[in-house]
Each structure stands twice: as structure tokens, then as C-alpha cells.
Amino acid sequence: PTMNALTLRGGALMDGPFAETKEALLGFYLLDCASDEAAVEAARDLQQANPTAIYELRPVPLYRPGVAFPFTEA
């Protein structure tokens, strides 16, 4: 959900999905991180290679057939 999104723009970390990628969507990274802080650190590492990039961070639930998502009833 977008309410759980974070955006890293320059050195600033903002709440929400504000990457505004409608002009150019160059791709995405799917990382397995233990926490939001670990995901932000990974995005900061990526930003070293491209300082002008904007990274939108969103949690992605893992789908396992037969197992309910954490926010649903089993």
C-alpha cells in the first residue's frame, strides 16, 4: 500500500510515494531487507552510483500459496 511507501530524494527521506516516475521509469530493485531502515540504507548505497536518482521504497508482501497474508484472516 502507498501509505507504507518512503521516498529517498537527494539526502532527504520523505513519507509517501512521491517519486513522480511518470516521465521515466528506468526499472526497479527487489531487495529482501530485514527492516525499513535496512531498505533505506540499501537505497542510500545505490544513490552513491547515481546521486540524482529518486528511490521509492515500498514493502512487498511475500506470496506463498495456501498461506494467508499477514493482514488477512487465515
PyMOL Python script that loads the backbone (N, CA, C, O; Angstrom):
from pymol import cmd

cmd.read_pdbstr("""\
ATOM      1  N   PRO A   1       0.825  -1.215   0.000  1.00  0.00           N
ATOM      2  CA  PRO A   1       0.000   0.000   0.000  1.00  0.00           C
ATOM      3  C   PRO A   1       0.859   1.266   0.000  1.00  0.00           C
ATOM      4  O   PRO A   1       1.948   1.287   0.574  1.00  0.00           O
ATOM      5  N   THR A   2       0.366   2.301  -0.639  1.00  0.00           N
ATOM      6  CA  THR A   2       1.125   3.541  -0.735  1.00  0.00           C
ATOM      7  C   THR A   2       1.335   4.201   0.622  1.00  0.00           C
ATOM      8  O   THR A   2       2.283   4.970   0.781  1.00  0.00           O
ATOM      9  N   MET A   3       0.486   3.928   1.597  1.00  0.00           N
ATOM     10  CA  MET A   3       0.657   4.554   2.909  1.00  0.00           C
ATOM     11  C   MET A   3       1.935   4.078   3.601  1.00  0.00           C
ATOM     12  O   MET A   3       2.400   4.727   4.538  1.00  0.00           O
ATOM     13  N   ASN A   4       2.510   2.962   3.162  1.00  0.00           N
ATOM     14  CA  ASN A   4       3.748   2.457   3.743  1.00  0.00           C
ATOM     15  C   ASN A   4       4.977   2.821   2.922  1.00  0.00           C
ATOM     16  O   ASN A   4       6.084   2.381   3.235  1.00  0.00           O
ATOM     17  N   ALA A   5       4.794   3.617   1.877  1.00  0.00           N
ATOM     18  CA  ALA A   5       5.902   3.967   0.989  1.00  0.00           C
ATOM     19  C   ALA A   5       6.771   5.060   1.599  1.00  0.00           C
ATOM     20  O   ALA A   5       6.302   5.897   2.370  1.00  0.00           O
ATOM     21  N   LEU A   6       8.043   5.029   1.236  1.00  0.00           N
ATOM     22  CA  LEU A   6       9.007   6.073   1.572  1.00  0.00           C
ATOM     23  C   LEU A   6       9.699   6.477   0.279  1.00  0.00           C
ATOM     24  O   LEU A   6       9.820   5.669  -0.642  1.00  0.00           O
ATOM     25  N   THR A   7      10.153   7.722   0.205  1.00  0.00           N
ATOM     26  CA  THR A   7      10.876   8.188  -0.969  1.00  0.00           C
ATOM     27  C   THR A   7      12.180   8.820  -0.534  1.00  0.00           C
ATOM     28  O   THR A   7      12.208   9.665   0.360  1.00  0.00           O
ATOM     29  N   LEU A   8      13.264   8.402  -1.174  1.00  0.00           N
ATOM     30  CA  LEU A   8      14.579   8.975  -0.932  1.00  0.00           C
ATOM     31  C   LEU A   8      14.913   9.860  -2.121  1.00  0.00           C
ATOM     32  O   LEU A   8      15.115   9.377  -3.236  1.00  0.00           O
ATOM     33  N   ARG A   9      14.969  11.157  -1.869  1.00  0.00           N
ATOM     34  CA  ARG A   9      15.259  12.151  -2.920  1.00  0.00           C
ATOM     35  C   ARG A   9      16.440  12.973  -2.428  1.00  0.00           C
ATOM     36  O   ARG A   9      16.347  13.680  -1.424  1.00  0.00           O
ATOM     37  N   GLY A  10      17.554  12.869  -3.151  1.00  0.00           N
ATOM     38  CA  GLY A  10      18.771  13.529  -2.671  1.00  0.00           C
ATOM     39  C   GLY A  10      19.157  12.904  -1.342  1.00  0.00           C
ATOM     40  O   GLY A  10      19.294  11.683  -1.260  1.00  0.00           O
ATOM     41  N   GLY A  11      19.334  13.689  -0.319  1.00  0.00           N
ATOM     42  CA  GLY A  11      19.634  13.167   1.016  1.00  0.00           C
ATOM     43  C   GLY A  11      18.419  13.093   1.907  1.00  0.00           C
ATOM     44  O   GLY A  11      18.510  12.631   3.044  1.00  0.00           O
ATOM     45  N   ALA A  12      17.261  13.547   1.400  1.00  0.00           N
ATOM     46  CA  ALA A  12      16.062  13.628   2.223  1.00  0.00           C
ATOM     47  C   ALA A  12      15.204  12.368   2.099  1.00  0.00           C
ATOM     48  O   ALA A  12      15.019  11.840   1.003  1.00  0.00           O
ATOM     49  N   LEU A  13      14.695  11.904   3.203  1.00  0.00           N
ATOM     50  CA  LEU A  13      13.773  10.776   3.250  1.00  0.00           C
ATOM     51  C   LEU A  13      12.391  11.318   3.572  1.00  0.00           C
ATOM     52  O   LEU A  13      12.205  11.994   4.585  1.00  0.00           O
ATOM     53  N   MET A  14      11.405  11.020   2.700  1.00  0.00           N
ATOM     54  CA  MET A  14      10.055  11.555   2.857  1.00  0.00           C
ATOM     55  C   MET A  14       9.052  10.411   2.957  1.00  0.00           C
ATOM     56  O   MET A  14       9.273   9.328   2.415  1.00  0.00           O
ATOM     57  N   ASP A  15       7.958  10.660   3.650  1.00  0.00           N
ATOM     58  CA  ASP A  15       6.862   9.693   3.689  1.00  0.00           C
ATOM     59  C   ASP A  15       6.082   9.797   2.391  1.00  0.00           C
ATOM     60  O   ASP A  15       5.870  10.890   1.866  1.00  0.00           O
ATOM     61  N   GLY A  16       5.661   8.656   1.883  1.00  0.00           N
ATOM     62  CA  GLY A  16       4.769   8.644   0.736  1.00  0.00           C
ATOM     63  C   GLY A  16       5.462   8.365  -0.579  1.00  0.00           C
ATOM     64  O   GLY A  16       6.685   8.452  -0.694  1.00  0.00           O
ATOM     65  N   PRO A  17       4.647   8.025  -1.573  1.00  0.00           N
ATOM     66  CA  PRO A  17       5.174   7.704  -2.906  1.00  0.00           C
ATOM     67  C   PRO A  17       5.241   8.937  -3.796  1.00  0.00           C
ATOM     68  O   PRO A  17       4.330   9.185  -4.586  1.00  0.00           O
ATOM     69  N   PHE A  18       6.298   9.697  -3.674  1.00  0.00           N
ATOM     70  CA  PHE A  18       6.400  10.950  -4.420  1.00  0.00           C
ATOM     71  C   PHE A  18       7.523  10.925  -5.444  1.00  0.00           C
ATOM     72  O   PHE A  18       8.085  11.975  -5.755  1.00  0.00           O
ATOM     73  N   ALA A  19       7.866   9.759  -5.974  1.00  0.00           N
ATOM     74  CA  ALA A  19       8.962   9.675  -6.936  1.00  0.00           C
ATOM     75  C   ALA A  19       8.593  10.325  -8.260  1.00  0.00           C
ATOM     76  O   ALA A  19       9.481  10.753  -8.997  1.00  0.00           O
ATOM     77  N   GLU A  20       7.305  10.411  -8.582  1.00  0.00           N
ATOM     78  CA  GLU A  20       6.817  11.002  -9.832  1.00  0.00           C
ATOM     79  C   GLU A  20       7.571  10.426 -11.021  1.00  0.00           C
ATOM     80  O   GLU A  20       8.289  11.139 -11.723  1.00  0.00           O
ATOM     81  N   THR A  21       7.401   9.151 -11.233  1.00  0.00           N
ATOM     82  CA  THR A  21       8.134   8.442 -12.278  1.00  0.00           C
ATOM     83  C   THR A  21       7.365   8.383 -13.591  1.00  0.00           C
ATOM     84  O   THR A  21       7.694   7.566 -14.451  1.00  0.00           O
ATOM     85  N   LYS A  22       6.352   9.224 -13.772  1.00  0.00           N
ATOM     86  CA  LYS A  22       5.552   9.162 -14.996  1.00  0.00           C
ATOM     87  C   LYS A  22       6.373   9.506 -16.237  1.00  0.00           C
ATOM     88  O   LYS A  22       6.074   9.019 -17.327  1.00  0.00           O
ATOM     89  N   GLU A  23       7.411  10.344 -16.083  1.00  0.00           N
ATOM     90  CA  GLU A  23       8.223  10.717 -17.239  1.00  0.00           C
ATOM     91  C   GLU A  23       9.184   9.611 -17.648  1.00  0.00           C
ATOM     92  O   GLU A  23       9.369   9.350 -18.837  1.00  0.00           O
ATOM     93  N   ALA A  24       9.794   8.960 -16.663  1.00  0.00           N
ATOM     94  CA  ALA A  24      10.795   7.939 -16.979  1.00  0.00           C
ATOM     95  C   ALA A  24      10.856   6.921 -15.849  1.00  0.00           C
ATOM     96  O   ALA A  24      11.236   7.246 -14.724  1.00  0.00           O
ATOM     97  N   LEU A  25      10.489   5.724 -16.153  1.00  0.00           N
ATOM     98  CA  LEU A  25      10.615   4.635 -15.193  1.00  0.00           C
ATOM     99  C   LEU A  25      11.714   3.733 -15.724  1.00  0.00           C
ATOM    100  O   LEU A  25      11.524   3.031 -16.717  1.00  0.00           O
ATOM    101  N   LEU A  26      12.858   3.752 -15.066  1.00  0.00           N
ATOM    102  CA  LEU A  26      14.025   3.058 -15.576  1.00  0.00           C
ATOM    103  C   LEU A  26      14.132   1.624 -15.088  1.00  0.00           C
ATOM    104  O   LEU A  26      14.938   0.861 -15.620  1.00  0.00           O
ATOM    105  N   GLY A  27      13.365   1.241 -14.115  1.00  0.00           N
ATOM    106  CA  GLY A  27      13.444  -0.118 -13.600  1.00  0.00           C
ATOM    107  C   GLY A  27      13.208  -0.131 -12.105  1.00  0.00           C
ATOM    108  O   GLY A  27      12.879   0.886 -11.495  1.00  0.00           O
ATOM    109  N   PHE A  28      13.383  -1.302 -11.536  1.00  0.00           N
ATOM    110  CA  PHE A  28      13.205  -1.403 -10.096  1.00  0.00           C
ATOM    111  C   PHE A  28      14.133  -2.459  -9.532  1.00  0.00           C
ATOM    112  O   PHE A  28      14.615  -3.338 -10.246  1.00  0.00           O
ATOM    113  N   TYR A  29      14.371  -2.355  -8.249  1.00  0.00           N
ATOM    114  CA  TYR A  29      15.145  -3.333  -7.498  1.00  0.00           C
ATOM    115  C   TYR A  29      14.201  -3.992  -6.514  1.00  0.00           C
ATOM    116  O   TYR A  29      13.365  -3.321  -5.909  1.00  0.00           O
ATOM    117  N   LEU A  30      14.325  -5.282  -6.351  1.00  0.00           N
ATOM    118  CA  LEU A  30      13.550  -6.011  -5.356  1.00  0.00           C
ATOM    119  C   LEU A  30      14.554  -6.592  -4.380  1.00  0.00           C
ATOM    120  O   LEU A  30      15.291  -7.519  -4.716  1.00  0.00           O
ATOM    121  N   LEU A  31      14.583  -6.048  -3.168  1.00  0.00           N
ATOM    122  CA  LEU A  31      15.549  -6.444  -2.154  1.00  0.00           C
ATOM    123  C   LEU A  31      14.847  -7.099  -0.975  1.00  0.00           C
ATOM    124  O   LEU A  31      13.722  -6.733  -0.633  1.00  0.00           O
ATOM    125  N   ASP A  32      15.496  -8.044  -0.367  1.00  0.00           N
ATOM    126  CA  ASP A  32      14.994  -8.680   0.848  1.00  0.00           C
ATOM    127  C   ASP A  32      15.702  -8.026   2.021  1.00  0.00           C
ATOM    128  O   ASP A  32      16.855  -8.346   2.308  1.00  0.00           O
ATOM    129  N   CYS A  33      15.020  -7.109   2.702  1.00  0.00           N
ATOM    130  CA  CYS A  33      15.609  -6.360   3.813  1.00  0.00           C
ATOM    131  C   CYS A  33      14.883  -6.709   5.107  1.00  0.00           C
ATOM    132  O   CYS A  33      13.676  -6.954   5.112  1.00  0.00           O
ATOM    133  N   ALA A  34      15.628  -6.725   6.189  1.00  0.00           N
ATOM    134  CA  ALA A  34      15.068  -7.094   7.489  1.00  0.00           C
ATOM    135  C   ALA A  34      14.178  -6.000   8.078  1.00  0.00           C
ATOM    136  O   ALA A  34      13.317  -6.283   8.910  1.00  0.00           O
ATOM    137  N   SER A  35      14.383  -4.749   7.651  1.00  0.00           N
ATOM    138  CA  SER A  35      13.615  -3.638   8.220  1.00  0.00           C
ATOM    139  C   SER A  35      13.555  -2.487   7.220  1.00  0.00           C
ATOM    140  O   SER A  35      14.245  -2.494   6.200  1.00  0.00           O
ATOM    141  N   ASP A  36      12.716  -1.496   7.531  1.00  0.00           N
ATOM    142  CA  ASP A  36      12.652  -0.293   6.705  1.00  0.00           C
ATOM    143  C   ASP A  36      14.000   0.423   6.710  1.00  0.00           C
ATOM    144  O   ASP A  36      14.432   0.950   5.685  1.00  0.00           O
ATOM    145  N   GLU A  37      14.660   0.440   7.862  1.00  0.00           N
ATOM    146  CA  GLU A  37      15.955   1.102   7.971  1.00  0.00           C
ATOM    147  C   GLU A  37      16.990   0.444   7.056  1.00  0.00           C
ATOM    148  O   GLU A  37      17.799   1.135   6.437  1.00  0.00           O
ATOM    149  N   ALA A  38      16.965  -0.880   6.968  1.00  0.00           N
ATOM    150  CA  ALA A  38      17.889  -1.596   6.086  1.00  0.00           C
ATOM    151  C   ALA A  38      17.587  -1.271   4.618  1.00  0.00           C
ATOM    152  O   ALA A  38      18.509  -1.163   3.810  1.00  0.00           O
ATOM    153  N   ALA A  39      16.323  -1.117   4.274  1.00  0.00           N
ATOM    154  CA  ALA A  39      15.947  -0.752   2.908  1.00  0.00           C
ATOM    155  C   ALA A  39      16.414   0.659   2.574  1.00  0.00           C
ATOM    156  O   ALA A  39      16.891   0.906   1.467  1.00  0.00           O
ATOM    157  N   VAL A  40      16.283   1.584   3.514  1.00  0.00           N
ATOM    158  CA  VAL A  40      16.747   2.958   3.297  1.00  0.00           C
ATOM    159  C   VAL A  40      18.263   2.964   3.121  1.00  0.00           C
ATOM    160  O   VAL A  40      18.783   3.673   2.259  1.00  0.00           O
ATOM    161  N   GLU A  41      18.970   2.186   3.925  1.00  0.00           N
ATOM    162  CA  GLU A  41      20.428   2.112   3.796  1.00  0.00           C
ATOM    163  C   GLU A  41      20.838   1.551   2.434  1.00  0.00           C
ATOM    164  O   GLU A  41      21.795   2.030   1.826  1.00  0.00           O
ATOM    165  N   ALA A  42      20.119   0.543   1.960  1.00  0.00           N
ATOM    166  CA  ALA A  42      20.399  -0.024   0.637  1.00  0.00           C
ATOM    167  C   ALA A  42      20.152   1.021  -0.451  1.00  0.00           C
ATOM    168  O   ALA A  42      20.928   1.114  -1.402  1.00  0.00           O
ATOM    169  N   ALA A  43      19.083   1.808  -0.323  1.00  0.00           N
ATOM    170  CA  ALA A  43      18.796   2.859  -1.303  1.00  0.00           C
ATOM    171  C   ALA A  43      19.875   3.938  -1.265  1.00  0.00           C
ATOM    172  O   ALA A  43      20.261   4.469  -2.307  1.00  0.00           O
ATOM    173  N   ARG A  44      20.357   4.258  -0.081  1.00  0.00           N
ATOM    174  CA  ARG A  44      21.439   5.244   0.020  1.00  0.00           C
ATOM    175  C   ARG A  44      22.710   4.715  -0.654  1.00  0.00           C
ATOM    176  O   ARG A  44      23.436   5.477  -1.291  1.00  0.00           O
ATOM    177  N   ASP A  45      22.977   3.427  -0.517  1.00  0.00           N
ATOM    178  CA  ASP A  45      24.130   2.828  -1.197  1.00  0.00           C
ATOM    179  C   ASP A  45      23.962   2.916  -2.717  1.00  0.00           C
ATOM    180  O   ASP A  45      24.914   3.238  -3.429  1.00  0.00           O
ATOM    181  N   LEU A  46      22.763   2.634  -3.210  1.00  0.00           N
ATOM    182  CA  LEU A  46      22.505   2.742  -4.648  1.00  0.00           C
ATOM    183  C   LEU A  46      22.658   4.177  -5.129  1.00  0.00           C
ATOM    184  O   LEU A  46      23.106   4.427  -6.248  1.00  0.00           O
ATOM    185  N   GLN A  47      22.283   5.105  -4.276  1.00  0.00           N
ATOM    186  CA  GLN A  47      22.331   6.520  -4.653  1.00  0.00           C
ATOM    187  C   GLN A  47      23.776   7.018  -4.817  1.00  0.00           C
ATOM    188  O   GLN A  47      24.012   8.035  -5.470  1.00  0.00           O
ATOM    189  N   GLN A  48      24.728   6.309  -4.232  1.00  0.00           N
ATOM    190  CA  GLN A  48      26.127   6.679  -4.420  1.00  0.00           C
ATOM    191  C   GLN A  48      26.515   6.590  -5.903  1.00  0.00           C
ATOM    192  O   GLN A  48      27.312   7.392  -6.390  1.00  0.00           O
ATOM    193  N   ALA A  49      25.946   5.612  -6.611  1.00  0.00           N
ATOM    194  CA  ALA A  49      26.243   5.444  -8.033  1.00  0.00           C
ATOM    195  C   ALA A  49      25.497   6.448  -8.903  1.00  0.00           C
ATOM    196  O   ALA A  49      25.976   6.806  -9.979  1.00  0.00           O
ATOM    197  N   ASN A  50      24.330   6.908  -8.453  1.00  0.00           N
ATOM    198  CA  ASN A  50      23.527   7.855  -9.220  1.00  0.00           C
ATOM    199  C   ASN A  50      22.911   8.871  -8.261  1.00  0.00           C
ATOM    200  O   ASN A  50      21.771   8.693  -7.833  1.00  0.00           O
ATOM    201  N   PRO A  51      23.637   9.928  -7.917  1.00  0.00           N
ATOM    202  CA  PRO A  51      23.183  10.883  -6.906  1.00  0.00           C
ATOM    203  C   PRO A  51      21.886  11.615  -7.242  1.00  0.00           C
ATOM    204  O   PRO A  51      21.216  12.105  -6.333  1.00  0.00           O
ATOM    205  N   THR A  52      21.511  11.705  -8.521  1.00  0.00           N
ATOM    206  CA  THR A  52      20.290  12.425  -8.877  1.00  0.00           C
ATOM    207  C   THR A  52      19.063  11.515  -8.904  1.00  0.00           C
ATOM    208  O   THR A  52      17.949  11.987  -9.127  1.00  0.00           O
ATOM    209  N   ALA A  53      19.258  10.228  -8.682  1.00  0.00           N
ATOM    210  CA  ALA A  53      18.135   9.288  -8.727  1.00  0.00           C
ATOM    211  C   ALA A  53      17.204   9.488  -7.534  1.00  0.00           C
ATOM    212  O   ALA A  53      17.621   9.935  -6.466  1.00  0.00           O
ATOM    213  N   ILE A  54      15.948   9.150  -7.738  1.00  0.00           N
ATOM    214  CA  ILE A  54      14.941   9.183  -6.682  1.00  0.00           C
ATOM    215  C   ILE A  54      14.474   7.748  -6.478  1.00  0.00           C
ATOM    216  O   ILE A  54      14.088   7.070  -7.430  1.00  0.00           O
ATOM    217  N   TYR A  55      14.512   7.296  -5.244  1.00  0.00           N
ATOM    218  CA  TYR A  55      14.146   5.915  -4.930  1.00  0.00           C
ATOM    219  C   TYR A  55      12.867   5.887  -4.106  1.00  0.00           C
ATOM    220  O   TYR A  55      12.776   6.496  -3.040  1.00  0.00           O
ATOM    221  N   GLU A  56      11.891   5.169  -4.623  1.00  0.00           N
ATOM    222  CA  GLU A  56      10.641   4.962  -3.902  1.00  0.00           C
ATOM    223  C   GLU A  56      10.711   3.584  -3.271  1.00  0.00           C
ATOM    224  O   GLU A  56      10.930   2.588  -3.962  1.00  0.00           O
ATOM    225  N   LEU A  57      10.527   3.526  -1.971  1.00  0.00           N
ATOM    226  CA  LEU A  57      10.650   2.282  -1.214  1.00  0.00           C
ATOM    227  C   LEU A  57       9.271   1.831  -0.760  1.00  0.00           C
ATOM    228  O   LEU A  57       8.546   2.572  -0.096  1.00  0.00           O
ATOM    229  N   ARG A  58       8.925   0.611  -1.125  1.00  0.00           N
ATOM    230  CA  ARG A  58       7.626   0.057  -0.728  1.00  0.00           C
ATOM    231  C   ARG A  58       7.810  -1.377  -0.259  1.00  0.00           C
ATOM    232  O   ARG A  58       8.549  -2.145  -0.876  1.00  0.00           O
ATOM    233  N   PRO A  59       7.148  -1.737   0.821  1.00  0.00           N
ATOM    234  CA  PRO A  59       7.184  -3.141   1.231  1.00  0.00           C
ATOM    235  C   PRO A  59       6.350  -3.986   0.265  1.00  0.00           C
ATOM    236  O   PRO A  59       5.287  -3.561  -0.189  1.00  0.00           O
ATOM    237  N   VAL A  60       6.838  -5.164  -0.036  1.00  0.00           N
ATOM    238  CA  VAL A  60       6.137  -6.082  -0.933  1.00  0.00           C
ATOM    239  C   VAL A  60       5.875  -7.368  -0.156  1.00  0.00           C
ATOM    240  O   VAL A  60       6.820  -8.022   0.286  1.00  0.00           O
ATOM    241  N   PRO A  61       4.611  -7.741   0.018  1.00  0.00           N
ATOM    242  CA  PRO A  61       4.343  -8.980   0.760  1.00  0.00           C
ATOM    243  C   PRO A  61       4.767 -10.202  -0.050  1.00  0.00           C
ATOM    244  O   PRO A  61       4.635 -10.230  -1.274  1.00  0.00           O
ATOM    245  N   LEU A  62       5.266 -11.188   0.637  1.00  0.00           N
ATOM    246  CA  LEU A  62       5.670 -12.430   0.011  1.00  0.00           C
ATOM    247  C   LEU A  62       4.447 -13.319  -0.152  1.00  0.00           C
ATOM    248  O   LEU A  62       3.731 -13.584   0.815  1.00  0.00           O
ATOM    249  N   TYR A  63       4.210 -13.774  -1.359  1.00  0.00           N
ATOM    250  CA  TYR A  63       3.070 -14.649  -1.625  1.00  0.00           C
ATOM    251  C   TYR A  63       3.519 -16.102  -1.540  1.00  0.00           C
ATOM    252  O   TYR A  63       4.447 -16.525  -2.229  1.00  0.00           O
ATOM    253  N   ARG A  64       2.857 -16.838  -0.698  1.00  0.00           N
ATOM    254  CA  ARG A  64       3.067 -18.272  -0.594  1.00  0.00           C
ATOM    255  C   ARG A  64       1.703 -18.938  -0.740  1.00  0.00           C
ATOM    256  O   ARG A  64       0.805 -18.678   0.061  1.00  0.00           O
ATOM    257  N   PRO A  65       1.532 -19.789  -1.741  1.00  0.00           N
ATOM    258  CA  PRO A  65       0.240 -20.443  -1.948  1.00  0.00           C
ATOM    259  C   PRO A  65      -0.217 -21.177  -0.685  1.00  0.00           C
ATOM    260  O   PRO A  65       0.538 -21.935  -0.076  1.00  0.00           O
ATOM    261  N   GLY A  66      -1.465 -20.931  -0.314  1.00  0.00           N
ATOM    262  CA  GLY A  66      -2.044 -21.607   0.840  1.00  0.00           C
ATOM    263  C   GLY A  66      -1.772 -20.919   2.161  1.00  0.00           C
ATOM    264  O   GLY A  66      -2.299 -21.348   3.187  1.00  0.00           O
ATOM    265  N   VAL A  67      -0.960 -19.855   2.173  1.00  0.00           N
ATOM    266  CA  VAL A  67      -0.649 -19.133   3.405  1.00  0.00           C
ATOM    267  C   VAL A  67      -1.256 -17.738   3.283  1.00  0.00           C
ATOM    268  O   VAL A  67      -1.013 -17.039   2.299  1.00  0.00           O
ATOM    269  N   ALA A  68      -2.042 -17.331   4.277  1.00  0.00           N
ATOM    270  CA  ALA A  68      -2.696 -16.029   4.242  1.00  0.00           C
ATOM    271  C   ALA A  68      -1.674 -14.914   4.437  1.00  0.00           C
ATOM    272  O   ALA A  68      -0.694 -15.079   5.163  1.00  0.00           O
ATOM    273  N   PHE A  69      -1.913 -13.769   3.779  1.00  0.00           N
ATOM    274  CA  PHE A  69      -1.095 -12.591   4.029  1.00  0.00           C
ATOM    275  C   PHE A  69      -1.282 -12.181   5.478  1.00  0.00           C
ATOM    276  O   PHE A  69      -2.316 -12.497   6.067  1.00  0.00           O
ATOM    277  N   PRO A  70      -0.310 -11.482   6.080  1.00  0.00           N
ATOM    278  CA  PRO A  70      -0.431 -11.092   7.483  1.00  0.00           C
ATOM    279  C   PRO A  70      -1.653 -10.231   7.795  1.00  0.00           C
ATOM    280  O   PRO A  70      -2.148 -10.253   8.922  1.00  0.00           O
ATOM    281  N   PHE A  71      -2.144  -9.476   6.818  1.00  0.00           N
ATOM    282  CA  PHE A  71      -3.258  -8.572   7.090  1.00  0.00           C
ATOM    283  C   PHE A  71      -4.623  -9.207   6.752  1.00  0.00           C
ATOM    284  O   PHE A  71      -5.632  -8.502   6.753  1.00  0.00           O
ATOM    285  N   THR A  72      -4.674 -10.487   6.472  1.00  0.00           N
ATOM    286  CA  THR A  72      -5.936 -11.168   6.209  1.00  0.00           C
ATOM    287  C   THR A  72      -6.137 -12.294   7.196  1.00  0.00           C
ATOM    288  O   THR A  72      -5.207 -12.709   7.888  1.00  0.00           O
ATOM    289  N   GLU A  73      -7.350 -12.776   7.251  1.00  0.00           N
ATOM    290  CA  GLU A  73      -7.615 -13.906   8.128  1.00  0.00           C
ATOM    291  C   GLU A  73      -7.239 -15.194   7.401  1.00  0.00           C
ATOM    292  O   GLU A  73      -7.376 -15.300   6.182  1.00  0.00           O
ATOM    293  N   ALA A  74      -6.766 -16.159   8.166  1.00  0.00           N
ATOM    294  CA  ALA A  74      -6.356 -17.447   7.580  1.00  0.00           C
ATOM    295  C   ALA A  74      -7.552 -18.198   7.041  1.00  0.00           C
ATOM    296  O   ALA A  74      -7.402 -19.300   6.513  1.00  0.00           O
TER     297      ALA A  74
END
""", "prot")
cmd.dss("prot")
cmd.show_as("cartoon", "prot")
cmd.util.cbc("prot")
cmd.orient("prot")
